[in-house]
Amino acid sequence: MAKVTIQSSGYAFEVKPRQTVLEAAIESGINLPYGCRTGACGSCKGKVISGKVMHDDYQGTAMTDEELAGGNALFCCARPLEDLMIDVREPAGTGVKPRILPARVSKKEMLAPDVISLHLQLPSSEHLQFLPGQYIEFILKNGKRCAFSIANAPYSDCGLELHLRLVKGGEFTEYVFNELQEKAIMRIEAPFGSFHLRGESNKPIIFAATGTGFAPIKGIIEDMLYNDVQRPMTLYWGGRKPEDLYMDDLCKRWAEHVPTFTYVPVLSKLDADWGGRTGYVQQAIAADMPDLSGYEAYVCGLPNMVDDAQKVFAAHGLPQEAFFSDAFTFAARK
């Protein structure tokens, strides 16, 4: 086994044969940043200070050849060849080791023609500890896994709320929409992910979401409201058509009743009945806030949106350490 030491904190953990650095960290309860776990989003990127790794396949958008040559690694794909010293931004808070649990489908609710809200109830003897913004994985009978963000805060008595968009040809989402019955028992493993609110800052927050990227952001906002967090927050939620903003009324109610909350819906496709903002959420944010140096940004959506938002926000002064993201890669999550 190889030993991995995190330079900044001194935390160390062992990596078993055939494990990646990230898999071993999760198993050890060490809190490293990550999102998709398959080399698609780049959230787990860090530097190898000493030692050598080999990489499984990953997407070039997650790490360039220049970054690799400069000593960077994607720890969800990196397998140690010897003991390592690594430099990686460690999320605040204690890592929680994921657990496999049974979950009963308590409710299915259509939120839009292609979006469904799936509610899961855990056994009364079980309590899942998670941070708002994290995700779960369904373990299917064929051994495959499907990941979805938790759309509610931990205080909720309704169990777990998930938002699923119907993916054409997507075996699991088609099953959920067309066949899955209430009271069915599913196997899940949770929690995963490092997309959650950093409580050590008082900076105003920009939330940027597209489509069902709203789900984890909804959980974070609900938790902030429940705990009376007074940080100013602005949500930009983008879609192609009005139906994509499937909880628009909820966001409007927040904006009406919460003095610290502002809501800006944005459509990328022209609609004759739409009187609001058009274009892309990241461009709308840059137009409204040309100086982002004093903000934190939490961004969730498809990888190309997240990647573009990071570049646009950096060009407008947002510090690298103030950008937090979760890139939805559908089947790419492990």
Secondary structure, 3 states (H helix, E strand, C coil): CEEEEECCCCCEEEECCCCCHHHHHHHCCCCCCCCCCCCCCCCCEEEEEECCEEECCCCCCCCCHHHHHCCEEECCCEEECCCEEEECCCCCCCCCCCEEEEEEEEEEEEEECCEEEEEEECCCCCCCCCCCCCEEEEECCCCCEEEEEECCCCCCCCCEEEEEECCCCCHHHHHHHHCCCCCCEEEEEEEECCCCCCCCCCCCEEEEEEHHHHHHHHHHHHHHHHCCCCCCEEEEEEECCHHHCCCHHHHHHHHHHCCCEEEEEEECCCCCCCCCEECCHHHHHHHHCCCCCCCEEEEEECHHHHHHHHHHHHHCCCCHHHEEEEECCHHHCC
